[in-house]
Amino acid sequence: MNKIQYQYKPENFKLSDPNKYRLENLRSEEMILSLGPQHPSTHGVLRMEVISDGELVVDVIPHLGYLHRCFEKHAESLPFNQIIPYVDRMDYLAAMNSEHAYVMGVEKMLDLTGKLPKRLEYIRVLVAELNRLASHFVAIGTYGLDIGAYTAFLWIMRDREHIQRLLEWICGARMLYNYIWVGGLFYDLPVGFEERCTEFINYLKPKMVELRQLVIENKIFVQRTANVGVLPMDLAINYGCTGPVLRGSGLKLDLRKVDGYSVYPEMDFDIPVGKGEMGTVGDCWDRNYVRVEECDESIKIIEQCLIQLKNDHKRTQDFEPQGLVPKKIRPQAMDFYARAENPKGELGFFFRTDGRSDIPVRLKARACSLHNLSIIPEISRGAMLADLVAIIGSMDLVMGEVDR
């Protein structure tokens, strides 16, 4: 933690007093600045009300609600299988992962877990990890833009384009896929997809070495991110942070290992965590480091899925499960929660069903970006204004999921 952060005590700037930041009550050196509402660095529209003392941040108040998705209300008027396109539009940078989480929740309510063809499960994990790569690439590349590194953004978006083309080949869409369906998929992989994907992975491996040299090992990048926005592990847990934000603080928690859903228990991969190699555990550098390391782990999982798809679970005529999913999906009356590991953290869905209708009575989404956003005021007090941008960018926020 830098020395400037010790000049302000957080207890002096709590928002419990509504009159604390009225214009007439501010000290002569303090100003209220409005950062946003704007699109850059937040993948959506976010306004940050900043109380500053010169270049120092006294407090930050996030203002949400500028990008309405109305996902939950849409979902309460549609059948279960027609909700999937709306799931895509929350975290639109990781639509495959979001679909996977939602569909697994519906399938668990229908008692379909473990009854689907193995090829289907390997394809789901394959496309989800490809989308995880694409999501992390956007996070790393745009974070470089936030702090002035333009070349890294161009290089990483070049490689992300290959993933977008592969996913477009599968389902015809570049970002909003509607590919993973309840009890199956939109269609099997195109002929030759496994070979094309293997070529891409072989191309990408040396590019990851370049990415490390260009970004996380870059001296200027380290100076801008190390010891900035330090998030202690206990604070991250108390605020419900998950994903790279939590793992960057040193906690080895990944739902792919903890819950062991789909075919992830068969996969050999590690869980990277922040270690404070360049500064303090839980700083902006650690969060970015974890995302870069997770890209390597996703490559491992993709390679293992491709081996299974090419050798042990080849294309067959009898791919779609027969008779497992009714035309109208009517789960039994229950309250049910399902979750999965999205690129940004734990994405969960709470279902309430009445057993009579194929439309959920209540559908609530647990958005990981919202919890990760809520920690920003706690770790920004006493930082420099320029560091506030670095802190926001390190959270990898998508406002379509926050304003769901």
C-alpha positions as CSV (number, residue, x, y, z in Angstrom):
1,M,0.0,0.0,0.0
2,N,1.5,3.4,-0.9
3,K,2.2,6.0,1.7
4,I,-0.5,8.4,0.4
5,Q,-3.3,6.0,1.5
6,Y,-2.3,6.4,5.1
7,Q,-3.2,10.1,5.1
8,Y,-6.9,9.4,5.2
9,K,-8.7,7.1,7.7
10,P,-11.7,5.3,6.2
11,E,-13.7,5.8,9.4
12,N,-13.7,9.6,8.7
13,F,-15.4,9.2,5.3
14,K,-18.2,6.7,5.9
15,L,-21.5,7.4,4.0
16,S,-23.7,6.8,7.1
17,D,-24.2,10.6,7.4
18,P,-26.3,11.8,4.5
19,N,-25.2,15.4,5.0
20,K,-21.5,14.5,5.0
21,Y,-20.9,15.4,1.3
22,R,-23.4,18.2,0.8
23,L,-21.7,21.1,-0.9
24,E,-21.9,23.4,2.0
25,N,-20.3,20.8,4.4
26,L,-17.2,20.1,2.2
27,R,-13.9,21.4,3.4
28,S,-12.4,24.2,1.3
29,E,-9.9,21.8,-0.5
30,E,-12.5,19.2,-1.4
31,M,-14.4,18.9,-4.7
32,I,-17.1,16.6,-6.0
33,L,-16.1,15.2,-9.4
34,S,-18.4,13.1,-11.7
35,L,-16.5,10.5,-13.6
36,G,-18.9,9.4,-16.2
37,P,-21.5,8.2,-17.0
38,Q,-19.3,6.8,-19.7
39,H,-18.6,3.7,-21.6
40,P,-14.8,3.3,-21.7
41,S,-13.1,1.0,-19.2
42,T,-16.4,-0.2,-17.7
43,H,-18.0,-2.2,-20.7
44,G,-21.2,-0.3,-20.1
45,V,-22.4,2.9,-18.5
46,L,-21.2,3.7,-15.0
47,R,-21.0,7.0,-13.1
48,M,-18.5,7.4,-10.2
49,E,-19.1,10.4,-7.9
50,V,-15.7,11.2,-6.5
51,I,-15.0,13.4,-3.5
52,S,-11.4,14.5,-4.0
53,D,-8.9,16.6,-2.2
54,G,-6.6,17.8,-5.0
55,E,-5.3,14.6,-6.6
56,L,-6.3,12.4,-3.7
57,V,-9.5,10.4,-3.5
58,V,-11.4,11.0,-0.3
59,D,-14.4,8.8,-1.2
60,V,-16.1,7.2,-4.2
61,I,-19.8,6.6,-4.7
62,P,-20.8,4.4,-7.6
63,H,-24.1,5.2,-9.4
64,L,-25.7,2.3,-11.2
65,G,-28.7,1.8,-13.4
66,Y,-27.8,3.5,-16.7
67,L,-27.9,0.3,-18.7
68,H,-31.2,-1.5,-18.2
69,R,-31.4,-5.2,-19.3
70,C,-34.6,-6.1,-17.3
71,F,-33.4,-9.7,-17.5
72,E,-35.3,-10.9,-14.4
73,K,-38.6,-9.5,-15.4
74,H,-38.3,-10.8,-19.0
75,A,-37.5,-14.2,-17.5
76,E,-40.7,-14.2,-15.5
77,S,-42.8,-14.0,-18.6
78,L,-41.0,-16.5,-20.8
79,P,-40.7,-20.3,-20.9
80,F,-37.4,-21.7,-19.6
81,N,-36.0,-22.5,-23.0
82,Q,-36.7,-19.0,-24.4
83,I,-34.8,-17.3,-21.6
84,I,-31.4,-18.3,-22.9
85,P,-31.0,-15.4,-25.4
86,Y,-31.6,-13.0,-22.5
87,V,-28.9,-14.7,-20.4
88,D,-26.5,-14.0,-23.3
89,R,-27.1,-10.2,-22.9
90,M,-26.1,-9.9,-19.3
91,D,-22.3,-10.6,-19.5
92,Y,-22.2,-10.4,-23.3
93,L,-18.4,-10.9,-23.3
94,A,-18.9,-14.4,-21.8
95,A,-22.3,-15.5,-23.2
96,M,-21.3,-19.2,-23.5
97,N,-20.3,-19.4,-19.9
98,S,-23.6,-17.7,-18.8
99,E,-25.6,-20.1,-20.9
100,H,-23.8,-23.0,-19.4
101,A,-24.6,-21.9,-15.9
102,Y,-28.3,-21.2,-16.6
103,V,-28.9,-24.5,-18.6
104,M,-27.2,-26.6,-15.9
105,G,-29.6,-25.1,-13.3
106,V,-32.6,-26.0,-15.4
107,E,-31.3,-29.5,-16.1
108,K,-30.7,-30.1,-12.3
109,M,-34.3,-29.2,-11.6
110,L,-35.3,-31.7,-14.3
111,D,-32.9,-34.3,-12.8
112,L,-30.9,-34.6,-16.0
113,T,-27.5,-34.2,-14.4
114,G,-25.2,-37.1,-15.5
115,K,-27.8,-38.4,-18.1
116,L,-26.6,-36.4,-21.1
117,P,-24.1,-37.7,-23.7
118,K,-20.5,-37.3,-22.8
119,R,-19.7,-35.7,-26.2
120,L,-22.3,-33.0,-25.4
121,E,-20.6,-32.2,-22.1
122,Y,-17.1,-32.0,-23.7
123,I,-18.4,-29.6,-26.3
124,R,-20.0,-27.4,-23.7
125,V,-16.8,-27.2,-21.7
126,L,-14.8,-26.6,-24.9
127,V,-16.9,-23.6,-26.0
128,A,-17.1,-22.2,-22.5
129,E,-13.3,-22.2,-22.1
130,L,-12.9,-20.6,-25.6
131,N,-15.3,-17.9,-24.4
132,R,-13.4,-17.6,-21.1
133,L,-10.2,-16.9,-23.1
134,A,-12.0,-14.3,-25.2
135,S,-13.4,-12.6,-22.1
136,H,-10.0,-12.5,-20.3
137,F,-8.5,-11.1,-23.5
138,V,-10.9,-8.2,-23.4
139,A,-10.2,-7.7,-19.7
140,I,-6.4,-7.7,-20.2
141,G,-6.4,-5.7,-23.4
142,T,-8.8,-2.9,-22.3
143,Y,-7.0,-2.7,-18.9
144,G,-3.8,-1.9,-20.9
145,L,-5.8,0.9,-22.6
146,D,-7.0,2.2,-19.2
147,I,-3.4,2.9,-18.1
148,G,-2.0,3.9,-21.5
149,A,-0.7,0.7,-23.1
150,Y,-2.1,0.7,-26.6
151,T,0.0,-2.0,-28.3
152,A,-1.1,-4.7,-25.9
153,F,-4.8,-4.0,-26.8
154,L,-4.2,-4.3,-30.5
155,W,-2.2,-7.6,-30.2
156,I,-4.7,-9.2,-27.8
157,M,-7.7,-8.3,-29.9
158,R,-6.0,-9.8,-32.9
159,D,-5.8,-13.1,-31.2
160,R,-9.4,-12.8,-29.8
161,E,-10.6,-12.4,-33.3
162,H,-9.6,-16.1,-34.0
163,I,-11.8,-17.2,-31.1
164,Q,-14.7,-15.1,-32.3
165,R,-14.5,-16.7,-35.8
166,L,-14.4,-20.2,-34.3
167,L,-17.6,-19.5,-32.2
168,E,-19.2,-17.9,-35.2
169,W,-18.5,-21.0,-37.2
170,I,-20.3,-23.1,-34.5
171,C,-23.6,-21.1,-34.2
172,G,-23.5,-18.1,-36.6
173,A,-23.1,-15.4,-33.9
174,R,-20.0,-13.6,-32.8
175,M,-21.1,-12.6,-29.2
176,L,-24.7,-13.6,-28.4
177,Y,-24.7,-17.3,-29.2
178,N,-27.9,-19.1,-28.0
179,Y,-25.9,-22.3,-28.5
180,I,-26.2,-24.3,-25.2
181,W,-29.8,-25.5,-24.9
182,V,-31.6,-27.3,-22.1
183,G,-30.7,-31.0,-22.6
184,G,-28.5,-30.4,-25.6
185,L,-26.9,-27.9,-28.0
186,F,-28.1,-25.9,-31.0
187,Y,-26.1,-28.3,-33.2
188,D,-23.0,-30.5,-33.1
189,L,-19.6,-29.0,-33.9
190,P,-19.0,-28.3,-37.7
191,V,-17.0,-30.9,-39.5
192,G,-13.3,-30.0,-39.2
193,F,-13.8,-27.8,-36.1
194,E,-11.6,-29.9,-33.8
195,E,-8.7,-29.7,-36.3
196,R,-9.1,-25.9,-36.8
197,C,-9.3,-25.4,-33.0
198,T,-6.1,-27.4,-32.5
199,E,-4.3,-25.2,-35.0
200,F,-5.5,-22.1,-33.1
201,I,-4.2,-23.4,-29.8
202,N,-0.8,-24.2,-31.3
203,Y,-0.7,-20.7,-32.6
204,L,-1.8,-19.1,-29.3
205,K,0.7,-20.8,-27.0
206,P,3.8,-18.7,-28.1
207,K,1.6,-15.6,-28.2
208,M,0.9,-16.0,-24.4
209,V,4.7,-15.7,-23.8
210,E,4.6,-12.4,-25.8
211,L,1.6,-11.3,-23.7
212,R,3.5,-11.8,-20.5
213,Q,6.5,-9.8,-21.7
214,L,4.4,-7.0,-23.1
215,V,2.0,-6.6,-20.1
216,I,2.5,-8.2,-16.7
217,E,6.3,-8.1,-16.9
218,N,6.5,-4.6,-18.3
219,K,8.2,-2.2,-15.9
220,I,5.8,0.6,-16.5
221,F,2.8,-1.6,-16.2
222,V,4.2,-3.0,-12.9
223,Q,4.7,0.6,-11.6
224,R,1.1,1.6,-12.4
225,T,-0.5,-1.5,-10.8
226,A,1.7,-2.9,-8.0
227,N,0.6,-1.8,-4.5
228,V,-2.4,0.0,-6.0
229,G,-6.0,-0.9,-5.0
230,V,-4.9,-3.5,-2.4
231,L,-7.9,-5.8,-1.6
232,P,-7.3,-7.9,1.6
233,M,-8.7,-11.5,1.5
234,D,-11.1,-11.0,4.4
235,L,-12.6,-7.8,2.9
236,A,-13.1,-9.6,-0.5
237,I,-14.9,-12.4,1.3
238,N,-17.1,-10.1,3.3
239,Y,-18.2,-8.3,0.1
240,G,-18.9,-11.5,-1.8
241,C,-16.2,-11.0,-4.4
242,T,-15.5,-14.0,-6.5
243,G,-13.5,-15.0,-9.6
244,P,-10.1,-13.4,-10.4
245,V,-10.9,-10.5,-8.0
246,L,-11.1,-13.0,-5.0
247,R,-8.3,-15.3,-6.3
248,G,-6.1,-12.2,-6.8
249,S,-6.3,-11.7,-3.0
250,G,-4.9,-15.2,-2.4
251,L,-7.9,-17.4,-1.9
252,K,-7.8,-20.6,-4.1
253,L,-11.6,-20.8,-4.8
254,D,-12.8,-21.9,-8.2
255,L,-16.3,-23.5,-8.7
256,R,-15.0,-25.7,-11.4
257,K,-13.0,-27.5,-8.7
258,V,-15.3,-26.9,-5.7
259,D,-18.6,-28.0,-7.3
260,G,-17.0,-30.2,-10.0
261,Y,-19.8,-29.7,-12.5
262,S,-20.0,-31.1,-16.1
263,V,-16.7,-32.8,-17.0
264,Y,-14.4,-30.5,-15.1
265,P,-13.5,-33.2,-12.5
266,E,-11.9,-35.1,-15.4
267,M,-9.8,-32.1,-16.4
268,D,-6.2,-31.4,-15.2
269,F,-5.8,-27.7,-14.5
270,D,-4.6,-25.4,-11.7
271,I,-6.1,-22.5,-9.9
272,P,-3.8,-19.4,-10.1
273,V,-3.9,-17.0,-7.1
274,G,-2.2,-13.7,-6.3
275,K,1.1,-14.0,-4.5
276,G,2.2,-10.4,-4.3
277,E,5.2,-11.0,-6.5
278,M,5.5,-7.4,-7.6
279,G,3.8,-5.7,-4.7
280,T,1.2,-6.6,-2.1
281,V,-1.1,-9.6,-2.3
282,G,-4.5,-8.4,-3.7
283,D,-3.3,-5.4,-5.7
284,C,-4.2,-4.5,-9.3
285,W,-1.2,-6.4,-10.7
286,D,-2.2,-9.6,-8.9
287,R,-5.7,-9.5,-10.3
288,N,-4.4,-9.0,-13.9
289,Y,-1.7,-11.7,-13.3
290,V,-4.4,-14.2,-12.3
291,R,-6.4,-13.6,-15.5
292,V,-3.2,-14.1,-17.6
293,E,-2.5,-17.4,-15.8
294,E,-6.1,-18.5,-16.2
295,C,-5.7,-18.2,-19.9
296,D,-3.0,-20.8,-19.8
297,E,-5.2,-23.1,-17.7
298,S,-8.1,-22.7,-20.2
299,I,-5.7,-23.7,-23.0
300,K,-5.0,-26.9,-21.1
301,I,-8.7,-27.7,-20.7
302,I,-9.4,-27.0,-24.4
303,E,-6.6,-29.4,-25.4
304,Q,-8.0,-32.1,-23.2
305,C,-11.5,-31.6,-24.6
306,L,-10.2,-31.8,-28.1
307,I,-8.4,-35.1,-27.4
308,Q,-11.6,-36.6,-26.0
309,L,-13.7,-35.3,-28.9
310,K,-11.3,-36.6,-31.6
311,N,-10.5,-40.0,-29.9
312,D,-13.1,-41.3,-27.4
313,H,-16.2,-39.3,-28.2
314,K,-16.4,-39.0,-31.9
315,R,-19.3,-37.6,-33.9
316,T,-22.3,-40.0,-34.0
317,Q,-25.8,-39.9,-35.5
318,D,-27.4,-40.4,-32.1
319,F,-26.1,-37.2,-30.5
320,E,-29.2,-35.5,-29.1
321,P,-30.7,-37.1,-26.0
322,Q,-33.9,-38.8,-26.8
323,G,-37.0,-38.2,-24.7
324,L,-35.2,-36.6,-21.8
325,V,-36.4,-33.0,-22.2
326,P,-40.2,-32.5,-22.6
327,K,-41.5,-30.0,-25.1
328,K,-42.8,-27.9,-22.2
329,I,-40.3,-27.7,-19.3
330,R,-42.3,-27.9,-16.0
331,P,-40.0,-28.6,-13.1
332,Q,-41.5,-29.6,-9.8
333,A,-42.5,-26.8,-7.4
334,M,-39.3,-25.8,-5.6
335,D,-36.9,-23.1,-4.7
336,F,-33.5,-23.8,-6.4
337,Y,-30.1,-22.2,-6.7
338,A,-27.5,-23.1,-9.3
339,R,-24.1,-21.6,-9.9
340,A,-21.0,-21.9,-12.1
341,E,-17.6,-20.2,-12.5
342,N,-17.9,-17.4,-15.0
343,P,-14.7,-15.5,-16.2
344,K,-15.7,-12.8,-13.7
345,G,-16.7,-15.0,-10.8
346,E,-19.7,-16.9,-9.5
347,L,-22.8,-16.5,-11.7
348,G,-25.8,-17.9,-9.9
349,F,-29.5,-18.3,-10.7
350,F,-32.3,-18.6,-8.2
351,F,-35.4,-20.4,-9.6
352,R,-38.8,-20.5,-8.0
353,T,-41.3,-22.8,-9.8
354,D,-44.9,-23.8,-9.0
355,G,-44.9,-27.2,-10.8
356,R,-47.8,-26.2,-13.1
357,S,-46.3,-23.6,-15.5
358,D,-43.4,-23.8,-17.9
359,I,-42.6,-20.1,-16.9
360,P,-40.7,-19.5,-13.7
361,V,-42.5,-17.7,-10.9
362,R,-39.3,-16.0,-9.9
363,L,-35.8,-15.9,-11.5
364,K,-33.1,-14.0,-9.8
365,A,-29.5,-13.7,-11.1
366,R,-26.5,-13.4,-8.8
367,A,-24.2,-11.1,-10.8
368,C,-20.5,-11.4,-10.0
369,S,-19.7,-8.0,-11.4
370,L,-22.1,-6.3,-8.9
371,H,-20.2,-7.7,-5.9
372,N,-16.8,-6.9,-7.5
373,L,-18.0,-3.3,-8.2
374,S,-19.2,-2.8,-4.6
375,I,-15.6,-3.1,-3.2
376,I,-14.3,-0.1,-5.2
377,P,-15.1,2.6,-2.5
378,E,-13.3,0.5,0.2
379,I,-10.0,0.2,-1.7
380,S,-10.0,3.6,-3.4
381,R,-10.0,5.9,-0.4
382,G,-6.7,7.8,-0.2
383,A,-5.5,6.7,-3.7
384,M,-4.6,9.1,-6.5
385,L,-7.2,10.0,-9.0
386,A,-5.1,8.4,-11.8
387,D,-5.0,5.2,-9.7
388,L,-8.8,5.1,-9.4
389,V,-9.0,4.4,-13.1
390,A,-6.5,1.5,-12.7
391,I,-8.6,0.1,-9.8
392,I,-11.9,0.2,-11.7
393,G,-10.2,-1.4,-14.7
394,S,-8.8,-4.2,-12.6
395,M,-12.3,-5.4,-11.6
396,D,-13.2,-6.3,-15.2
397,L,-16.8,-5.0,-14.9
398,V,-19.6,-5.6,-17.4
399,M,-22.5,-3.3,-16.7
400,G,-25.0,-5.3,-18.6
401,E,-24.7,-7.8,-15.8
402,V,-24.7,-5.2,-13.0
403,D,-27.8,-3.5,-14.4
404,R,-29.6,-6.7,-15.2
